[in-house]
Amino acid sequence: MAPRAALFDLDGTLIDSRQDLADSVNDLLRELGLAPLPAPQLVSFVGNGARSLIRRAIAASAPGHPAVADVQLRRFLPLYERRLLATTLPYPGVTAGLEQLRRAGLPLAIVTNKPLGPTLRILDGIGLRHLFGPVFAGDSLPTKKPHPAMLLAAAQALATPPSDCLMVGDSDVDVAAGAAAGVPTVWCTWGGIHPDRPPAAARTADSFSEVVEVLLGR
């Protein structure tokens, strides 16, 4: 039976934001007088929200550094806002696939650990915002993925039982959130941010067109 609604992660699933995120974190490290890090290392820190990304980057650049992640987030977000759409684009097939899903009448939501402000600016900037109903971000609720609250809230907003939704994401955080919320998951391989398949993923997709086929029950 085909899912009745879809919940999508953002970074590494719908958009390739790796370079903009890495460059922005390195901007912050330089402001703090710390050594920048290679982009692939910084990208591997993405997935648990901006505070976690900053905390891990500072710890990797300067173990034991006294910088407080919550304080540095206020410094990081303006830096990221300046680079937000410098190189960030949808992955191949995403725009056409989402449009196909909307034409089929499938309700769509975003569930991302990225803060809401940058999330909406990116969705608007790359022309995807109109394809989604609710957008739940890292600062929308008291908890982030892998806590299930965001997925449960999105399912409720779409008036669909969690078991009838499908979570689409690229990381173990997405899969764990789906498992905790009772939402089946599809793990996406193309993002390159989290290359290891989480064991709890219901299915694996190697292209966005495969996700579309699953969602349309084909």
PEJOUR-V284792 format. One line per field, one symbol per residue. psi: psi as a letter, one per 40 degrees, with the letter a starting at -180 (. if undefined). Layout:
psi: ???
This chain:
psi: hiieihhhicheddigeddddddddddddddefihiiidddddeeideiddddddddddddghehehhddddddddddddddedfdehiiiheddddddddddeehhiihgieiiddddddddddefedeeibihhadedidiiieiedddddddddefhideeihhhieidddddddddefhiihhheededgehhhdehdiiheiddddddddef.
